[in-house]
Amino acid sequence: MRPDRLRILSLSTVEVTPKTRWTFLEVETEAGLRGVGEASLAGHEAEIAEAAARLAPIAFALPDLNPGGLPRRLPASLPEAAALSALDQALWDISARRQGVALAEALGGTQRAEVPVYANINRRTRERRPEAFAQSARAAIAAGHKAIKLAPFDEVLPGSDAKTLVPGLARLAAVREATGPTIRLMIDCHWRFDPGTAERVIAAAAELGVDWIECPLVETPATAEAIARLRRTANRHDILLAGLETGIGVEGFAPYLRAGAYDVMMPDIKYVGGLAEVLRLAETLRGAGIGFSPHNPSGPICHAASLHLCAAVPELHSLEVQFDETPLFAELVDADLQQVRGGTIAAPGGTGLGVTLQAAVAERYGVRQWQATRTGTKELQEGTWIS
């Protein structure tokens, strides 16, 4: 039997809000099977396209479209990692569809029917007023969420005066008042603190019953020990320290594992370098007693793939989900991925990823796309879409 080979590889960028773009990579085989992955990385769309174009000849040369045939060398940058990870997702989608099973089954078997999630309300909250954050928190609870994350300190910079923390602490207090004490509350600090400022935030967060603090310091191997010291401080206040959403490959997490930097690590399937690499990392974290909680504030394709991955791993802390940033999250795919039941979401049904992109919706929102075939790459004008 002649092996089914790749026929088309295409890349699309959809502008869904003034500050958010989602990038999708689609593949189609000669037999008509289609797979899709997500490579969203704000501001780096051109670099992702260049990296995907370099990967295209490798993809077209794969005789059986096995994701294991992709390069095992770690990408040198996040755009390269995003392109490789998206292609890997798309090939896994095809592989599972060919087997007639859901992606979670293809990844090793379903360990849980429902995935525990928490709502990231930051992008929904257009205004930075405390009451706006509180309104978003109430909406997330009404939608079924039992845990909420916000980024209240985005105007703070390392070395800033302590007074710059005041607006963020007011937002945090407003959210806690809105949620009551039973909702888990997490804060994302976006690497904005120095150690002294981070310690002040930890103390204030403890008074509000915060469950975890994420990315307090810039993450480099040189700062891993300082992060570990903050972890010990946070733990004394019964707070978990979480981070590492931009790690590439298991090796990228190793310095922080050795230092004991975090209680919870947050790999993003768009950047790690492939689903098999994420599974390997999940097993490494399990062996080290570190929580596994994928970063996932992105589009619906990353969300669907992350749900399948989290359904398949033996141990899971929780999965991040972006909450109510845009109705396009639901409109761009043909499945409901946002049904929250008691703080959990089920992985999509059907075979493969269980969802497909809706081209008719996407082409209304300023798509820029190129398409690669065996004979080369064709750049398309902005606003066009290939059916």
Phi, psi and omega in degrees: 000133179291131180294145177282124183245166180290138179251319184220140169230128182224152182234134184228141174237123183246125177274112186258334171215169179302337181245005184229129171234140176246135182246128183238141176244124181242144176230151176223138181266169178296335178274358177095003176287142180236143176224158183217147174221166181242139183231026187301128176205101190305130176083359184238025185298320181295320179292323177296317179299318179296318180294320179295322178297324177291331180279338186305312180300326177294317180297318181292338180275350181289117185288330182241007179057033178284125178303334178295346178276355178285161183303136177268349177296134181294135176300151183273347184210165178297318177301319176297317180296322180295317179295314180297316182295321179294317177297318177300315178302315182297320179290324174296321177302312179296316181301315180292321178297320179297324178282346182076028182231163174290155181303321179302320178293318179295332180279000177133353178117146182282122179265338181209141179281330182239134182258122176293133186229164168227152186266123170272112185264005191294314184284338174292329188275096186287324179259154184263012178292146177307318182294329177295318175296319179297319178298318178297320179297316179297321178296320179295319178296318178298331179279355177111003182280144179247358180214141188223140176236142175223162176244087189274353191245030190289352175266357182275143176236154177306132181088359180295155176297148182302335180296336180291346178282341189301312179299319180295319178294326176294320177297315181298316180296322179295320179293316179298321177297322181289326185274334191076176189281347188272344179277130176292137184234129179234152177232137177257122185262354174051038172061032191262001187247159161264169185303319181296316178295319179300320179296322177296319179294319178302314181298317180292321180295325180299323180294337180260007177069036179290139184275316176214157175239133189243137172049059180287325183242159171305136184259107169221160176306329181289337180261001185301319181293321178296321177296319179299322177295320176295323177302315181296321177297313180299317182297327177296338177261014182061035177243137175274150173251131184231157177173192177074054177279348182247018179293142179245117178071160177304323181299328179292338179267345189302314181300327182281328173295315180298323182280346186068041190288324190228151169280326183227133175247147195235065179296146177252125184296344178282344188236342186294325179119021177128153183293324177297323178292323177294319177298320178296319178295317180301320179292321177298316179294321179299317179295333181268358181073026180257136180293147181247116184215091186300142174284131188200059178262034195249210184275181188290335180286314174301320180298313180297314180296322179294322176299315178298315180300314182291334174289338187263336185284147182297321181230139185214133172280302182184169177238132173288142171226139175284136185250113164058038176289319186203143176295344179295337177305317179278324187285336185283348180231166186258024179217152178275112183253009189238015178284105181264128178235107178057039179081015178228158174228140177276146173295150180301148176277187180082195181260159180061219179294335179085002178219158171227152176289143177263098186299323182297329177283314185297325185289350178276356190236049170060059182278136169246130189212149165233159181230135176246138171234185180296340183263359177139186185253136179243118177273138182248155178291152179301140179092004179254161182214138177264124178285000000 
